[in-house]
Amino acid sequence: AQSVSQHNHHVILSEAASLELGCNYSYGGTVNLFWYVQYPGQHLQLLLKYFSGDPLVKGIKGFEAEFIKSKFSFNLRKPSVQWSDTAEYFCAVKGASNYQLIWGAGTKLIIKP
Amino acid sequence: GAGVSQTPSNKVTEKGKYVELRCDPISGHTALYWYRQSLGQGPEFLIYFQGTGAADDSGLPNDRFFAVRPEGSVSTLKIQRTERGDSAVYLCASSLLLNTEAFFGQGTRLTVV
């Protein structure tokens, strides 16, 4: 079955710490991969996406993610987090010729000032 | 409008009642999606419109759920005989074309008591 697994439901870090949020997926065929962020009280926003090409993709606000096909992973990273990164982060996948996003359960990230 | 607008933002209804949730997509976006997000989970696909027609309604949980988009812009998600298990945040998203970035509204939080 198609699924997305996010390993941590809650992560607490101090400012300036490095961040890595795990995402693994189960999906047959060519995939498109996404990370969305939801800041408190706001709507879901696209952080970054991978469709093809360089497996290391850079997004907004200093975030990046690496697609490792052999591991079915698309982990999100940021070298130095800020208090304003406090939010919930969702990984999502869809087939390249599809439109239905399949979502992970989300990771709540809290940054201590 | 500037973004996807969903109304109401909150809806409390009694079990067995009928509700309508409205979505105003970004002007010019041909694709419109409805997702449902239950507490502690990622969004789940409900239905997708391309123009006026429902291209895929395979995610609707049962025949109490129905959605329309009569003029290819505003969409209404309709739920009959609501049940407590229908309580969730209902998200609407739109994209310019299939396979382009989807922009999300803030959602309607439905509570069935």
Interface residues (C-beta under 8 A of the other chain):
Chain A: V4 H9 N32 Y36 Q42 H43 L44 Q45 L46 K49 F90 A92 Y99 Q100 L101 I102 W103 G104 A105 G106
Chain B: G3 V4 A31 Y33 Y35 G40 Q41 G42 P43 E44 F45 Y48 D56 G59 L91 A93 L98 N99 E101 A102 F103 F104 G105 Q106 G107
